[in-house]
Amino acid sequence: MDRTFIINYLKTRNYWWQTRDVSQVDKGIIREEYLEKIEEIEGLERIISLSGIRRSGKTTILYQYIDHLLKTRDPQKIVYVSMDDLHGRIDSIHDLLNTYFELTGIDPVRGDVYIILDEIHVQKEWQTQLKYYLDSHATCKFIVSGSSKTMLYKDASESLVGRIRFIDVFPLTFREFVEFNGVSLPEELRAGIDDFQELEKAYFTIITQKQRLLYLMNLYLEVGGYPEWFKIKDIERWHRVLVEDYFSLILFRDIVCVFRVKDAMHLERLARDIAMFSTERFTYRGLSERLGVDRETLKLYLYYLTSSMLISIADVYTRARKAVEKREKKLYFCEEGLRKALTLDMDKGRSAENVVAWHLIKRGYGSKVFFKPYYWKNRYEVDFIYDDSMIVLPVEVKYRERVASTDAKGLVEFMHAFDQGTGIIVTMDEFMKDVIDGRGVLFIPIWFFLLVL
């Protein structure tokens, strides 16, 4: 253990011990949704774990929570550490807390101390080390973060079952993107996505801002939802940063290093291929032949990419779940700005479907720890089937100026097959309700749909 380094690190990194506040640069623009989730879980006496793709804003949210705690807590009882910074400097988390005790005179085991450990997965056996404090009835609270939810969940399941709660952190939703651009949104937008009367009321509260929202929608489809965009605000430069910085870090730090991938070149080819063909159907056989890798290696690499939250895989929605493995699947690339930077794809229809899918996936993760996306394929197809055990909702994306009732064939077929009363077509700009073959179909503009989702 490098004791001198740790002491200096704690003093420097936890500057609020002296200033009693967090700098504006560190806390950025507040993301209320995540702060509220942390507060809810804190009262349950659980370890809180933030997981999400790299640079999605986890560290900034931690700083925002520290700023919130400083309003009522002793600054020295709030400790932040990035485990990346201490890699090779400590043998265990015990070294860190013992040094903190020596430095401040505050016993973290008996004091009301908040221990915030960023990038926790860097520390080997972190779960057993935290379990020690829980088993000894320590009164400190642990908040951790990591870039691989699957790895965190796997590690925690061995030692921390029932004692850790996960919060999934995504890049900015369109709603957050709009708010980060200084646009105030009315509370009425919190409407039910399948209730047309509520949607209609909400629509007319926001319609006066439509032109501004259309501009921001087009910008969002181009630059995506990483918060750092607001520091750069130059599309050409931003796309270079996404490829040279973000993509490289996700691929090599969060996947190659964590999973010890032997052939990084094949993994990168796969990631780029998925970015190009996002929203399309695939089979393991077809994809393995296209990339020149065997099927088992392909499945393993897809698992790695899914674990890092870089991609998501949708199965066909069917009652016969045993048949799912043999059916075609759909791939979604996680973040549209990064996808656009990797591919320079000008297909706005693909961009729209990808963005809608990821907003639905984010909503699903708010209801289920491991939410599963689906699509529908029989005579006709439905782009996305949302099923969070509370509601089943078919969603079709038709990002074009004119949408007709014939575009609802897949929705209607699905609704009859599964006895559902409502389906949604996400449009470029049409807003209306129609009844087709006895089933309600809502036509909702993408800019509005993403705001109310």
C-alpha positions in Angstrom: 0.0 0.0 0.0 1.3 3.5 -0.9 0.1 5.3 2.2 1.6 8.7 1.4 -0.1 8.7 -2.0 -3.5 7.7 -0.6 -3.4 10.5 2.0 -2.5 13.1 -0.6 -5.1 11.7 -2.9 -7.9 11.8 -0.4 -7.1 15.4 0.6 -6.9 16.6 -3.0 -9.8 14.7 -4.5 -12.2 15.4 -1.6 -11.7 19.2 -1.9 -15.2 19.8 -0.4 -13.7 18.9 3.0 -12.3 22.5 2.9 -14.7 24.3 0.5 -17.9 22.7 1.7 -19.3 22.6 -1.9 -18.8 20.9 -5.2 -17.5 22.9 -8.2 -19.9 23.7 -11.0 -17.5 22.0 -13.4 -17.8 18.7 -11.5 -21.5 18.7 -10.9 -22.6 19.9 -14.4 -26.3 20.1 -15.1 -28.5 18.3 -12.6 -30.1 15.0 -13.6 -32.9 14.8 -11.2 -34.2 11.4 -12.2 -31.1 9.6 -11.0 -30.7 11.7 -7.8 -34.3 10.7 -6.9 -33.6 7.0 -7.5 -30.4 7.2 -5.3 -32.4 8.9 -2.5 -35.2 6.2 -2.7 -32.7 3.4 -2.4 -30.6 5.0 0.3 -33.4 4.5 2.8 -33.4 0.8 2.2 -29.9 0.2 3.7 -28.5 -1.3 0.5 -25.3 -0.7 -1.4 -26.2 1.5 -4.4 -24.6 0.7 -7.7 -24.6 2.9 -10.8 -23.9 1.1 -14.0 -23.9 2.3 -17.5 -21.8 2.8 -20.6 -18.6 4.8 -20.2 -19.1 8.6 -20.2 -22.8 8.3 -19.8 -22.6 10.6 -16.8 -22.1 8.3 -13.8 -19.3 10.3 -12.2 -21.1 13.6 -12.7 -24.2 12.1 -11.0 -22.1 11.0 -8.1 -20.7 14.5 -7.7 -24.3 15.9 -7.9 -25.2 13.5 -5.1 -22.2 14.7 -3.0 -23.4 18.2 -3.5 -26.8 17.2 -2.3 -25.4 15.5 0.8 -23.3 18.5 1.7 -26.4 20.5 2.5 -27.0 18.3 5.6 -23.8 16.3 6.2 -20.3 16.9 7.6 -18.1 17.3 4.5 -15.4 15.0 5.9 -18.0 12.2 6.1 -18.4 12.2 2.4 -15.5 10.3 0.7 -15.1 10.0 -3.1 -12.5 7.8 -4.7 -12.0 6.7 -8.3 -10.7 3.2 -8.0 -8.9 3.7 -11.4 -6.7 6.2 -9.7 -5.7 3.8 -6.9 -5.1 0.8 -9.1 -1.8 -0.8 -7.9 -1.7 1.6 -4.9 -3.9 -0.4 -2.5 -4.3 -4.0 -1.8 -8.0 -3.7 -0.7 -10.7 -1.3 0.2 -9.8 -1.9 3.8 -6.5 -0.1 3.1 -8.4 2.9 1.9 -10.8 3.1 4.8 -8.1 2.5 7.4 -6.1 5.4 5.9 -9.2 7.6 5.9 -9.7 6.8 9.6 -6.0 7.7 10.3 -6.3 10.9 8.3 -9.6 12.3 9.7 -10.1 10.5 13.0 -13.5 9.4 11.8 -14.2 5.7 12.1 -16.1 4.8 8.8 -17.4 1.6 10.5 -19.1 3.4 13.3 -19.6 6.8 11.7 -22.4 8.0 9.4 -19.9 8.1 6.5 -20.7 8.0 2.7 -18.1 6.0 0.9 -18.4 6.6 -2.9 -16.3 4.3 -5.0 -16.2 5.1 -8.7 -15.2 2.4 -11.3 -15.4 -0.2 -8.5 -14.9 -3.2 -10.9 -11.2 -2.2 -11.1 -10.7 -3.5 -7.6 -10.4 -7.3 -7.4 -12.8 -9.0 -4.9 -14.5 -5.7 -4.2 -17.8 -7.6 -3.4 -16.3 -9.7 -0.6 -14.6 -6.6 0.8 -17.8 -4.7 1.0 -19.6 -7.7 2.4 -17.2 -7.6 5.3 -18.5 -4.2 6.3 -22.2 -5.2 5.9 -21.7 -8.3 7.9 -20.0 -6.3 10.7 -23.0 -4.0 10.8 -21.0 -1.0 9.7 -23.0 2.2 9.7 -21.2 3.7 6.6 -23.1 3.7 3.3 -21.5 2.6 0.0 -22.3 4.0 -3.4 -20.4 2.4 -6.2 -20.3 2.7 -10.0 -19.0 0.6 -13.0 -19.2 0.5 -16.7 -20.2 -3.2 -17.0 -23.6 -4.0 -15.4 -23.2 -7.7 -16.2 -19.8 -7.9 -14.5 -21.1 -5.9 -11.5 -24.2 -8.1 -11.2 -22.2 -11.3 -11.6 -19.7 -10.2 -8.9 -22.4 -9.0 -6.6 -24.6 -12.1 -7.0 -21.8 -14.2 -5.4 -21.7 -12.2 -2.1 -24.3 -9.4 -2.0 -27.6 -11.0 -3.0 -30.4 -8.8 -1.7 -27.9 -6.2 -0.4 -27.2 -4.2 -3.5 -29.5 -2.2 -5.8 -28.6 -1.2 -9.3 -29.4 2.0 -11.1 -28.8 2.0 -14.9 -27.4 5.2 -16.2 -27.9 6.1 -19.9 -26.7 8.9 -22.0 -29.1 11.9 -22.1 -32.6 11.1 -23.3 -34.1 13.5 -25.7 -36.0 15.1 -22.9 -32.8 15.7 -21.0 -31.1 16.9 -24.2 -33.9 19.5 -24.6 -33.6 20.6 -21.0 -29.8 20.8 -21.2 -30.4 23.2 -24.2 -32.3 25.5 -21.8 -35.9 24.7 -22.9 -38.4 24.4 -20.0 -40.9 21.6 -20.4 -44.4 21.6 -18.8 -45.2 19.0 -16.1 -48.1 17.8 -18.3 -45.7 15.9 -20.5 -45.6 13.1 -17.9 -48.5 11.5 -19.8 -49.3 7.8 -20.2 -47.8 6.7 -23.6 -50.9 4.6 -24.4 -53.6 7.0 -23.3 -54.5 9.3 -26.2 -56.6 11.7 -24.2 -53.7 12.4 -21.8 -51.3 12.6 -24.8 -53.5 15.1 -26.6 -53.6 17.4 -23.5 -49.9 17.2 -23.2 -49.4 17.8 -26.9 -51.2 21.0 -26.9 -49.2 22.3 -23.9 -46.0 22.0 -25.9 -47.1 22.7 -29.5 -46.0 26.4 -29.3 -42.4 25.2 -29.0 -42.6 22.7 -31.8 -40.2 24.4 -34.2 -37.5 24.6 -31.5 -38.1 21.0 -30.6 -37.9 19.9 -34.3 -34.5 21.6 -34.6 -33.3 19.9 -31.4 -34.6 16.5 -32.6 -32.6 16.7 -35.8 -29.5 17.8 -33.8 -30.0 14.9 -31.3 -30.2 12.4 -34.1 -26.8 13.7 -35.3 -24.8 14.2 -32.1 -26.5 11.8 -29.6 -26.8 12.0 -25.9 -23.4 12.1 -24.4 -23.3 15.1 -22.0 -19.8 16.3 -23.1 -21.3 17.5 -26.4 -22.3 20.6 -24.6 -18.6 21.5 -24.0 -17.6 21.0 -27.7 -20.6 21.9 -29.8 -18.8 21.3 -33.1 -20.2 18.3 -35.0 -17.1 17.4 -37.0 -14.8 17.7 -33.9 -17.4 15.9 -31.8 -17.5 12.9 -34.1 -13.7 12.6 -34.0 -13.8 12.7 -30.2 -16.5 10.0 -30.2 -14.5 7.6 -32.3 -11.0 8.3 -31.1 -11.8 8.7 -27.4 -15.2 7.2 -26.4 -15.2 4.2 -28.7 -11.6 3.3 -28.0 -12.1 3.5 -24.2 -15.3 1.4 -24.2 -13.8 -1.2 -26.5 -10.4 -1.6 -24.9 -10.7 -0.5 -21.3 -14.2 -1.8 -20.6 -14.2 -5.0 -22.8 -10.8 -6.1 -24.0 -9.1 -5.5 -20.6 -12.0 -6.7 -18.4 -12.8 -9.8 -20.4 -9.2 -10.4 -21.6 -10.3 -10.6 -25.2 -7.6 -12.2 -27.3 -8.6 -10.9 -30.7 -9.4 -7.2 -30.3 -9.5 -6.7 -34.0 -12.4 -9.1 -34.6 -14.3 -7.5 -31.7 -13.8 -4.0 -33.2 -15.0 -5.2 -36.6 -18.1 -6.7 -35.0 -18.9 -3.4 -33.1 -18.5 -1.4 -36.3 -20.6 -3.8 -38.2 -23.4 -3.6 -35.7 -23.2 0.2 -35.8 -23.7 0.1 -39.6 -26.5 -2.4 -39.5 -28.2 -1.4 -36.3 -32.0 -2.2 -36.2 -31.6 -5.0 -38.8 -32.3 -8.6 -38.2 -29.5 -11.2 -38.1 -28.7 -14.9 -37.5 -25.6 -16.1 -35.7 -24.7 -18.1 -38.8 -25.0 -15.2 -41.2 -23.2 -12.8 -39.0 -20.4 -15.2 -38.3 -19.9 -15.9 -42.0 -19.9 -12.2 -42.8 -17.2 -11.4 -40.2 -15.2 -14.6 -40.6 -15.4 -15.8 -37.0 -16.8 -19.0 -35.6 -20.3 -19.0 -34.1 -19.3 -19.5 -30.5 -16.7 -16.7 -30.6 -19.4 -14.5 -32.1 -21.8 -15.2 -29.3 -19.1 -14.5 -26.7 -18.2 -11.2 -28.3 -21.9 -10.2 -28.5 -22.1 -11.0 -24.8 -19.2 -8.7 -24.1 -20.7 -5.9 -26.1 -24.0 -6.3 -24.4 -22.4 -6.4 -21.0 -20.7 -3.0 -21.6 -24.2 -1.7 -22.7 -22.7 -0.8 -26.1 -25.4 -2.9 -27.9 -28.7 -4.6 -27.2 -30.2 -7.7 -28.8 -33.9 -8.2 -29.4 -35.5 -11.6 -29.8 -38.7 -12.2 -31.7 -41.8 -12.0 -29.4 -43.5 -15.4 -29.2 -45.3 -17.6 -26.7 -43.0 -20.5 -27.6 -39.9 -19.2 -26.0 -37.9 -22.4 -26.8 -38.1 -21.5 -30.5 -36.6 -18.1 -29.9 -33.0 -19.3 -30.2 -33.4 -20.4 -33.8 -35.2 -17.3 -35.0 -33.6 -14.1 -36.3 -32.7 -11.4 -33.8 -32.4 -7.7 -34.1 -29.4 -5.6 -33.0 -29.4 -2.1 -31.6 -26.3 0.1 -31.2 -26.5 1.9 -27.9 -25.8 5.5 -28.7 -26.8 7.3 -31.9 -24.1 10.0 -31.9 -21.4 7.3 -31.6 -23.1 5.2 -34.2 -23.3 8.1 -36.6 -19.6 9.0 -36.0 -18.5 5.4 -36.7 -20.6 5.0 -39.9 -21.5 8.4 -41.3 -24.8 6.8 -42.0 -27.3 9.3 -43.5 -30.4 7.0 -43.1 -32.6 9.1 -40.8 -35.2 6.3 -40.7 -32.6 4.0 -39.1 -31.4 6.7 -36.7 -35.0 7.3 -35.6 -35.7 3.6 -35.0 -32.5 3.2 -33.1 -33.2 6.2 -30.9 -36.8 5.1 -30.2 -35.6 1.6 -29.3 -33.1 2.8 -26.8 -35.6 5.1 -25.2 -37.9 2.2 -24.8 -35.1 0.0 -23.4 -34.2 2.7 -20.9 -37.8 2.9 -19.8 -37.8 -0.9 -19.5 -34.7 -1.0 -17.3 -36.6 1.3 -14.9 -39.1 -1.5 -14.4 -37.0 -4.6 -14.6 -33.4 -5.3 -13.5 -32.7 -7.1 -16.8 -35.2 -5.8 -19.3 -35.5 -7.7 -22.5 -36.4 -6.0 -25.8 -38.4 -7.8 -28.5 -39.7 -7.4 -32.1 -42.5 -9.1 -33.9 -42.4 -11.0 -37.2 -45.1 -13.1 -38.7 -46.8 -12.1 -42.0 -45.8 -8.6 -41.1 -43.3 -7.1 -38.7 -43.4 -4.7 -35.8 -40.1 -2.8 -35.0 -40.3 -3.1 -31.2 -42.4 -4.9 -28.6 -42.2 -3.3 -25.2 -43.0 -5.7 -22.3 -42.2 -4.8 -18.8 -44.6 -7.2 -17.1 -47.0 -4.3 -16.5 -47.8 -3.3 -20.1 -47.3 -4.9 -23.5 -47.0 -2.3 -26.3 -46.1 -2.7 -30.0 -44.3 0.2 -31.4 -43.6 0.8 -35.2 -41.3 3.6 -36.4 -42.2 5.3 -39.7 -40.0 8.3 -40.0 -41.4 9.9 -43.1 -43.7 12.7 -44.1 -46.7 10.7 -45.0 -48.0 7.7 -43.0 -51.0 5.6 -44.0 -53.3 3.1 -42.2 -51.6 0.4 -44.3 -48.4 1.0 -42.3 -50.3 -0.4 -39.2 -50.6 -4.0 -40.6 -47.9 -5.4 -38.3 -49.3 -3.6 -35.3 -52.9 -4.8 -36.0 -51.7 -8.4 -36.6 -49.7 -8.4 -33.3 -52.6 -6.9 -31.4 -55.0 -9.5 -32.6 -52.5 -12.3 -31.9 -51.9 -11.2 -28.3 -55.3 -9.5 -27.6 -53.8 -6.0 -27.2 -56.0 -2.9 -27.6 -53.4 -0.2 -28.4 -50.4 0.2 -30.7 -48.2 3.1 -31.6 -46.7 4.3 -34.9 -43.9 6.8 -34.3 -44.0 9.3 -37.2 -42.0 12.3 -38.4 -44.8 14.8 -37.6 -48.3 13.2 -37.6 -50.4 13.1 -34.4 -53.7 11.4 -34.4 -55.7 8.3 -33.3 -57.2 5.8 -35.7 -59.2 2.6 -35.2 -58.1 -0.1 -37.6 -59.8 -3.5 -37.7 -61.1 -2.8 -34.2 -57.7 -1.8 -32.7 -56.6 1.6 -31.6 -53.5 2.9 -33.3 -51.8 6.1 -32.1 -49.7 8.1 -34.5 -47.2 10.1 -32.5 -44.4 12.4 -33.8 -41.0 11.2 -32.7 -40.1 14.5 -31.0 -43.2 14.3 -28.8 -43.1 10.6 -28.2 -39.5 10.8 -26.8 -40.5 13.6 -24.5 -43.4 11.7 -22.9 -41.8 8.3 -22.8 
